[in-house]
C-alpha cells in the first residue's frame, strides 16, 4: 500500500488514431454545417406550412402558433442529438462530407446526450464571434483538429 501512488491513476483504453483520419476535417465540417442548415431550414419551412394550413382550418386561431416558431431553434439541438448520437454517428451534412463523430478513447459512437450538449456549446459559441473564433482557432492549432467544444464533450470528428 505504501508504494502505490495516491490517488490511483486510471488507465483508459486508448483508441489508436491515425493522423490521416483528421486531415481536412475542419473544411469538411464547415461544408457539412451549411448542408445541415439547409436540412433544418426545410424542417422549419414544413412546420410553417403546417401552421399556415392549421390556421386556415381553425379560422385563424392556429396562426397564433407562429409566435412559437422561434422555439424551432430547439430543432437544431434535437437534430444533432438524434443524428450524431444515433447509429450513423453523423448528421446528414457530415455523412455527405464523409465525416463521423467518435469517442476518441474507445473509437465508438457517442451518446445522444453528449451530442445535444455538443450542439448547445456550438450555438452558444457561435452567438459571440470571439468565443467562436477561439473555438475554431484551437482546432487549427491541435494535431487532432478538435475544437474546444469537442474537448469539453469528449468527442472527435474523423473521416468516415
C-alpha positions, 0 to 999 in steps of 0.5 A: 500500500505504501508504494502505490501512488495516491490517488490511483491513476486510471488507465483508459483504453486508448483508441489508436488514431491515425493522423490521416483520419483528421486531415481536412476535417475542419473544411469538411465540417464547415461544408457539412454545417451549411448542408445541415442548415439547409436540412433544418431550414426545410424542417422549419419551412414544413412546420410553417406550412403546417401552421399556415394550413392549421390556421386556415382550418381553425379560422385563424386561431392556429396562426397564433402558433407562429409566435412559437416558431422561434422555439424551432431553434430547439430543432437544431439541438434535437437534430444533432442529438438524434443524428450524431448520437444515433447509429450513423454517428453523423448528421446528414451534412457530415455523412455527405462530407464523409465525416463521423463523430467518435469517442476518441478513447474507445473509437465508438459512437457517442451518446445522444446526450453528449451530442445535444450538449455538443450542439448547445456549446456550438450555438452558444459559441457561435452567438459571440464571434470571439468565443467562436473564433477561439473555438475554431482557432484551437482546432487549427492549432491541435494535431487532432483538429478538435475544437474546444467544444469537442474537448469539453464533450469528449468527442472527435470528428474523423473521416468516415 
